[in-house]
Amino acid sequence: MRGVAPGTAPGSPCGGPALITLVPLDEPALARLLDAAVAGADPLEVMPPVTGPPGWTAARRAAFLAFHRGRSLDPSTAVERTWVVDVDSAAVGAARLERHGDAVEAGLWLSRAARGRGVGREVTRLLLAEARTSDAARFIASTTPDNHGARSLLAGLGAVLTTEGDEVAAVLRLRP
Ligand SMILES: CC(C)(COP(=O)(O)OP(=O)(O)OC[C@H]1O[C@@H](n2cnc3c(N)ncnc32)[C@H](O)[C@@H]1OP(=O)(O)O)[C@@H](O)C(=O)NCCC(=O)NCCS
């Protein structure tokens, strides 16, 4: 899947539109994704908690790889499709779609340098287009009340947002 973000996304030093590509996860893409996560994201933003000292310890790097292999790459355990978000061929994050009954759940993280530049909006648009090719009835996502970027992205798509405690649930109907 391909799209463009306006302006100054990473890799577009002259300020032209950046080419955004969603690359299906495989082992080479997973290695690039780990590098992007280590370089520009906090472990808690991109994977479940792992006990131990803070930062990208060897245990957390191994857990990150195991997490994606289990959820996407190993056909016997896979529950979701994951893509590496490339901006002008450089990995900057991950996007995913997971089926839950009649709904498809979207998830996304970007490295710090790629945030706030329109990449998330374009990736979300690509995920929604992909979801529309399935027979799912609803596009759903969840975030936290303090995640203004994610809330703005989801509201901008036309999703209905409902806050309950520390969770914001977003729902967008895909068909009447
Ligand atoms: C949340 C995230 C995916 C948003 O992607 P992004 O590329 O930064 O967002 P965009 O630049 O496309 O901006 C989308 C909208 O959010 C707004 N926005 C982005 N960051 C924001 C922030 N920190 N505070 C307030 N609004 C913000 C933008 O203004 C824009 O709104 P607009 O179109 O109405 O002007 C990204 O910041 C991220 O990966 N964060 C860390 C991981 C995470 O929180 N993932 C989501 C978990 S549910």
The ligand as a Gaussian input file, in Angstrom:
#p B3LYP/6-31G(d) Opt

LIG

0 1
 C       -0.371000       8.687000      17.486000
 C        0.465000       8.751000      16.212000
 C        0.313000       7.466000      15.434000
 C       -0.075000       9.930000      15.364000
 O        0.631000       9.978000      14.137000
 P        1.274000      11.354000      13.633000
 O        1.943000      11.120000      12.344000
 O        2.086000      11.898000      14.739000
 O       -0.033000      12.234000      13.411000
 P       -0.268000      13.281000      12.228000
 O        0.926000      14.152000      12.074000
 O       -0.742000      12.556000      11.007000
 O       -1.421000      14.150000      12.825000
 C       -2.755000      13.681000      12.846000
 C       -3.580000      14.651000      13.630000
 O       -3.220000      14.551000      15.016000
 C       -2.809000      15.824000      15.495000
 N       -1.708000      15.560000      16.402000
 C       -0.610000      14.816000      16.136000
 N        0.169000      14.783000      17.247000
 C       -0.476000      15.502000      18.180000
 C       -0.171000      15.850000      19.517000
 N        0.940000      15.408000      20.138000
 N       -1.058000      16.619000      20.180000
 C       -2.198000      17.059000      19.595000
 N       -2.537000      16.749000      18.323000
 C       -1.673000      15.995000      17.638000
 C       -2.402000      16.611000      14.263000
 O       -2.517000      17.982000      14.457000
 C       -3.370000      16.109000      13.249000
 O       -4.633000      16.715000      13.432000
 P       -5.274000      17.635000      12.312000
 O       -5.242000      16.842000      11.029000
 O       -6.643000      17.877000      12.832000
 O       -4.406000      18.830000      12.254000
 C        1.973000       9.008000      16.516000
 O        2.131000      10.234000      17.154000
 C        2.618000       7.916000      17.352000
 O        3.074000       6.920000      16.799000
 N        2.676000       8.072000      18.695000
 C        3.309000       7.094000      19.566000
 C        2.632000       5.741000      19.581000
 C        1.147000       5.856000      19.760000
 O        0.690000       6.619000      20.604000
 N        0.405000       5.097000      18.953000
 C       -1.039000       5.092000      18.985000
 C       -1.533000       4.208000      20.075000
 S       -3.304000       4.117000      20.006000

